[in-house]
Amino acid sequence: MTLGVRHQPRGADSPRPRPGARLGVVGWLTGLALFAGVGYRLWLLGHAAPPTNSDEAAMGLAALHISRGEGFPVWFYGQQYMGPLEAYLAAPVFALAGGPSLLGLRLPTLTLYVLFLLLAWRLTLRLTGDRWFGLLVVTLLALGSDRIVKNQLIAGGGYPEMNAVGVALAVLAVDLASGGPGWRLTRWAVWGFLAGLMVWVDPLVLPYVVAVGAVLVGFCHRELRGAAGALLGAAAVLGAAPLLLDSLLTGRNPLDAVLAASGANASAGWADRLHGGLLLGPALGMGFCGPGRCATWQLWWALALPLLLALAATTAWYTLRRPPAPALPTSNGAAGPGGPDSPGGSGGATAIPARVAAAIWLALVLAALATLGAYTVSSSAGLTPVESSRYLSCLLISLPALLWPVWTTVRGGLRQPAGAGRRVGPALVRPVAVALLVATVGTAGHATWQAARTAPATRAAEARHTELVSTLRQLGVRHVRAGYWTCNRLTFATAEQVVCAVVDDALRPGFDRYPAYRREVDGAAAPAWVAPTGSPLAHTLDERLRTAPGGLDLVTIDGWRIYLPSA
């Protein structure tokens, strides 16, 4: 059994759409969806949303140091894994703008989102040839729940670039595996460089690198024995060069740090891991929940996901195992491989063989399974399922593969292979497929509305932080001690005019991602203290005021408390 869209095969000599041809209704709607997705995120950035934090500020400080030529970090400050690519992308923005800003830090991440959206649309058309399905994919990716926009816009390390690169690798693999002519060595080099770059930046996307790479090996193994393989390997080494050089010079193994960060040294019960990894994680990580929580009804996606994975894998495997058939051009200018019922196609003039399209679909499904499995067995899924659901952000790469069988059921129903006779399957299959697509768009849309509602509060919180920065400058404060989630953010907001060292709630030294700040604060004559109103740290400092009056002078502003050493 195979699933497919009802295309009318067209003769080989039929004219294909010209680049300047009219877009048509679906083209205009796709463009509108794309601009809506970008516009929604620009509106969020205008509200300083999603809310920033000290981890993002650490990336901003790295970008500031790069823009000044003061340092070129190999790793995200304070750890030995995760290359700070976002800092290198933001550094030129800071240099051109004359200084750091949250908007400047996030402009590259917004650009990466646009690339992801365009490449996902391109991949969808290449593999299906169905522009209406491409519209559906773009619409879903244009939406953005709280977790989704945090992954896409916050420059916290790895997440904004992973999806764009993952889809780019799949698009390149389609062209290479189908034997597309022109610039093949360049494509091999780009594929290798991007794969190596992701090894340095963030290992979360590696299941997609491996799965798509396996497709290339399967279809191009003869070509890889020659110059293409050598160029691919050299480019991959170049992309991963920062990681390789650091490991050679320091003897450190980045894998150890990655395992420690994933919770390998912590413990969580299997019930908690399964609950976080298979129930909460998929719904949160793929954009179907509100900010920080999932309502019970929003968890339906976690129940549908295993069925979608199984259906997509079975469909792709069946097509892959069928005898090869010539690709036929479709009515929309794409190529439906193996006949009108095959799940493959192209958005351009070159036909994609059915087995190549099926292999890419299968690779995306297997990569999603590997990602979901790795997350579920990690302790993070059991200990911090809400926050660690970001580890599933790459699942969006597989979204077209998951929904394609459902879409073909809606468009054409379940059908037997060509010549097998009547349609099979219960009469309710098509209505169920329609309901699933409507529920997918509706749930993601509701989660987007929930996220948008928080933007005014985020802008108000940012205004309070701006008032804190202004007050510190008016008071002439140069050095402060504060909690982890205050320090780097304060230092970045002031472009290092105020330097902060981290303390815990008991006033003991905390975790400083950039140790030079602690050394500077420890050497200062009389650092101030800063704490959010109502926080445990503020309570500790208020207790000191009560037990030792005269030691500190208190300055209060909306949302913050500043403790100045008495003269």
C-alpha positions, 0 to 999 in steps of 0.5 A, spaced: 500 500 500 502 506 498 500 513 499 500 519 494 497 525 491 492 524 485 497 527 479 495 527 472 501 525 469 504 529 463 508 528 457 515 529 457 515 534 452 510 538 456 512 545 457 514 546 464 512 553 468 517 558 467 521 562 473 517 568 471 510 565 470 504 567 475 505 564 482 497 562 482 493 562 488 497 557 492 504 561 491 501 567 494 498 564 500 505 561 501 508 567 500 503 570 505 504 565 510 512 566 510 511 573 511 506 572 517 511 567 520 517 572 519 512 578 521 510 575 527 517 574 530 519 581 528 513 583 532 516 579 538 523 582 537 520 588 538 517 586 545 523 584 547 520 577 547 521 571 548 524 574 554 532 574 555 536 570 560 543 570 562 545 564 558 543 568 552 547 574 555 553 570 555 553 569 548 552 576 547 558 577 551 562 572 547 560 576 540 562 583 544 569 580 545 569 577 538 567 584 535 572 588 539 578 582 537 578 581 545 577 573 544 575 568 539 572 562 544 571 555 541 566 553 546 560 557 549 563 560 555 563 556 562 563 549 558 567 545 554 562 543 548 557 547 544 561 552 539 558 559 539 557 560 532 551 565 534 556 569 537 560 569 531 554 571 527 552 577 531 559 580 532 559 583 525 552 586 527 555 589 533 561 592 530 556 595 525 551 598 530 557 600 534 555 596 540 551 590 543 544 590 543 539 584 544 536 586 537 543 585 534 544 579 537 537 576 535 537 578 528 542 572 525 537 567 529 531 571 525 535 570 519 536 563 520 529 562 521 527 565 515 533 560 511 529 554 515 522 556 513 525 557 505 529 550 505 523 546 508 519 549 503 524 547 498 525 540 500 517 539 501 516 541 493 522 537 491 520 531 495 512 531 493 511 536 488 505 538 491 505 546 492 498 545 497 502 541 501 508 546 501 503 551 503 501 547 509 508 546 511 510 553 511 503 555 515 505 550 521 512 552 521 510 560 521 506 558 527 510 559 533 509 557 541 513 559 546 518 553 546 518 554 539 520 561 538 525 560 544 528 555 540 528 559 534 530 566 536 534 566 543 541 566 541 542 561 547 547 556 543 545 551 537 538 551 537 537 556 531 542 554 527 540 546 527 534 546 524 536 550 518 542 546 517 539 540 518 534 541 512 540 544 508 543 537 508 537 534 506 536 538 500 543 537 498 542 530 499 536 530 494 540 533 489 546 529 490 543 522 490 538 523 484 544 525 480 543 532 479 548 535 474 552 541 475 556 543 481 557 536 484 563 537 487 561 544 490 555 541 493 559 535 496 564 540 499 558 544 502 555 538 505 561 536 508 562 543 511 555 543 514 556 536 517 562 538 520 560 545 523 554 541 526 559 536 530 562 543 533 556 547 534 551 542 537 550 534 537 543 534 537 542 534 530 547 529 529 541 523 528 539 527 522 547 528 519 548 520 520 541 518 517 541 523 511 549 521 510 547 514 510 542 516 504 548 519 500 553 513 501 547 508 499 546 512 492 553 515 491 558 510 494 561 509 487 562 517 487 565 517 494 570 513 492 574 518 488 574 526 489 567 527 492 569 523 498 576 526 499 573 533 498 567 531 503 572 529 508 576 535 508 570 539 508 567 536 514 574 536 518 574 544 516 567 545 519 569 541 525 576 544 526 575 548 532 573 542 536 578 538 533 584 543 535 581 544 542 581 536 543 588 535 540 591 541 544 587 540 551 586 533 551 579 534 553 573 529 550 567 534 548 563 528 549 564 527 556 561 534 557 555 533 553 553 527 557 554 530 563 550 536 561 544 531 558 544 528 565 548 522 565 551 523 572 544 524 575 538 519 576 531 519 574 526 514 574 524 510 568 516 512 569 518 520 569 523 519 563 517 516 559 512 521 561 517 527 560 520 523 553 514 521 550 508 525 553 510 532 555 516 532 550 513 531 543 507 536 545 512 541 548 518 541 543 514 541 537 510 547 538 503 544 541 503 547 548 502 554 552 508 557 555 511 552 560 506 547 561 501 543 557 494 542 558 491 535 558 488 536 551 494 539 548 497 532 549 494 529 544 500 530 539 504 525 543 499 520 542 499 521 534 506 522 533 508 514 534 502 513 529 505 518 524 512 515 525 510 508 524 505 510 518 511 515 515 516 509 515 512 504 513 510 508 507 517 510 505 520 503 506 514 500 501 516 505 496 523 504 497 523 496 496 519 497 490 522 495 483 525 502 480 520 506 476 521 512 471 520 518 474 514 522 471 513 529 471 507 532 474 501 537 473 505 542 477 512 542 474 514 537 479 516 530 478 512 524 481 517 518 482 515 511 480 508 514 477 502 518 480 502 515 487 509 515 489 511 520 495 516 524 491 517 530 486 521 536 485 519 543 485 523 544 478 525 541 472 529 535 474 525 529 476 527 525 483 527 518 483 522 515 487 527 511 491 531 517 493 525 521 495 523 515 499 530 514 502 530 521 504 523 520 507 525 514 511 532 518 513 528 523 516 523 519 520 529 514 523 532 521 525 526 523 529 526 516 532 533 516 534 532 524 537 526 522 541 529 515 543 535 519 546 531 524 549 527 519 553 533 515 556 536 521 558 535 523 565 533 530 563 527 528 560 525 525 567 528 531 571 526 537 567 521 535 562 519 542 561 525 546 560 529 540 556 524 539 551 528 544 547 532 538 546 527 535 541 527 542 537 530 538 531 523 534 530 521 540 526 525 537 520 521 531 520 514 535 520 513 534 512 515 527 512 510 525 518 504 529 515 505 527 508 502 520 508 496 524 512 496 529 506 495 524 501 490 520 504 486 527 505 487 528 497 487 521 494 485 516 500 488 510 501 489 506 495 493 500 492 498 500 488 497 502 480 493 496 477 491 493 484 484 495 483 479 498 488 481 503 494 482 499 501 481 501 508 475 503 512 471 509 510 473 513 516 480 513 514 479 520 510 475 524 515 480 522 520 486 524 516 482 531 515 481 531 523 488 530 524 490 536 520 485 540 522 487 539 529 495 540 528 494 547 525 488 548 530 493 546 536 499 549 534 495 556 532 492 556 539 499 555 542 502 561 538 496 565 541 498 563 548 505 565 546 503 572 543 499 574 549 505 574 554 509 579 549 506 585 553 508 582 560 515 581 557 516 588 554 514 591 561 519 586 564 525 588 560 523 596 561 524 594 568 531 591 567 532 598 563 530 602 569 535 598 573 541 599 568 539 606 568 539 607 576 546 603 576 549 608 572 546 614 575 549 611 582 555 610 579 555 603 580 561 599 577 561 592 580 556 588 583 554 581 586 548 578 584 544 571 582 546 567 576 540 569 572 541 577 573 549 577 572 551 576 565 544 579 563 546 586 567 553 586 564 551 585 557 546 590 557 551 595 560 556 593 555 561 591 561 560 598 564 557 594 570 561 588 571 557 582 575 560 576 579 555 571 581 553 569 588 548 564 590 542 565 595 547 564 601 551 570 598 557 564 597 561 565 590 556 562 584 558 559 577 561 565 573 561 563 566 567 568 564 571 568 570 575 574 569 568 578 571 569 575 578 576 577 579 575 584 577 569 584 582 573 581 587 578 586 586 573 592 587 573 596 593 566 596 595 561 592 590 554 593 590 549 587 591 543 587 586 537 582 587 530 581 584 524 583 589 521 578 593 527 573 591 531 568 596 537 573 595 533 579 596 531 576 603 538 574 605 540 581 604 534 584 607 536 579 613 543 582 613 540 589 613 536 587 619 541 584 623 547 589 621 544 596 620 548 601 617 552 596 613 548 597 607 544 602 604 537 600 600 535 603 593 528 600 591 526 601 584 520 597 580 522 589 581 529 590 583 533 592 590 540 595 590 544 594 596 549 599 596 555 599 601 555 604 606 560 610 605 
